[in-house]
């Protein structure tokens, strides 16, 4: 369990998903963060720099595999 008065920190990054397909990664993220808005980012695509607490971007390679750790933002 957790210490007195503490709770588990909300997860903000998923390094263990690197190498999985976007579909596999999305399923795992939504198991842990059901309200997450998943955004798949293709190679060489631009993204906005705004921060959103409920958004997780999945940066994929040309084979559709996660190439960097997904994170909230």
Secondary structure by P-SEA (a helix, b strand, c coil): cccccccccccccccccccccaaaaaaaaaaaccccbbbbbcccbbbbccccccbbbbbbccccccccccccc
